[in-house]
């Protein structure tokens, strides 16, 4: 499955945001910040990573549907896409 350039740009933005959040969490830990604050930030990072993964899967689903509508064989079948989706759930 190839990811279209618009989706790549969106996913890269999300991952860069998560990268910054992870750096922030590391700094918080090094500074001895409250564990509740650290866990809150870790949850935000987790959501950002999940959204990036779901964006990639959504692109695959779109490609699958478009290929089927055009009478072509999709690169990934529904079972493979479902497995990828469940790996994030």
N, C-alpha and C positions, 0 to 999 in steps of 0.2 A: 504494500500500500504506500503510495506516495502522498505526502501532505502538501496541499496547495500552498502557494506562497503567502496568501493572506492569513491562513491558519498558522503557518510557521511564525510569522511576525507576532501574532497574538500570543502564541505559546512561549516564544522567546521573552516577550515582555513579562508574562506571568512568572517565568522561571527566574528572570533577573530580579523581580520583586521578591520572590521567595529567597533568592540568594542574599539579598540585603537583609531580609528578616532573620535568616540564619546567622549572619554576621552579628546582628543585634542581639540574638539569643546568646551567642558565645560571649559577647561583651557583658551582658547581664550576669551570666554565670561567673565570669572572671571578677566582676565587681561585687559579687555576693548578694545580688538582688533577691528579693522575696520569691519563694518557689511558686507562689500563685501567679505572679507576674510572668515568670519564665514559662510556666505551663500554658498560660494564655497565649503567649507569643508562639510557642510551639504548635498550638492548635491552629493558629492563623497560617503558619507555614504549611502545615498539613493540608489545610483547605486549598491553599494556593497551588500546591502540587497536584492535588486531586483535580482541580479545575483545568490545569494544563493537560493532564491525562485524558479527562473527559472531552476536551476540545479535540484532541487527536482522534479519539474514538468516534466522535461525531463526524469528523471529516471522512473517516473510513465508511461510516454508515451512508453518508451522502454519496460517496463514490460507488458504493455497492448498489444503491438504488438507481443511480444514474446509469450504471453499466447494464443493469437488468432491464431498464426502460429502453435502452438502445439495443437490446438483444445480445449483449456481450456477456462474457463470463467475468464476474467480479474477481478482483485480486484476492480478496479474503471472503470466505463464506460467512453466513450468519453465525454459525457455531464458533468460528474463530473470533469474530467481533464480540460475541457474547462472553467468551472466555476472557478476552481483554477487559471488557467492562467489569466483569465480576472480580477481576484481580485488583481493581481499584475500590470496589465496594466494601 
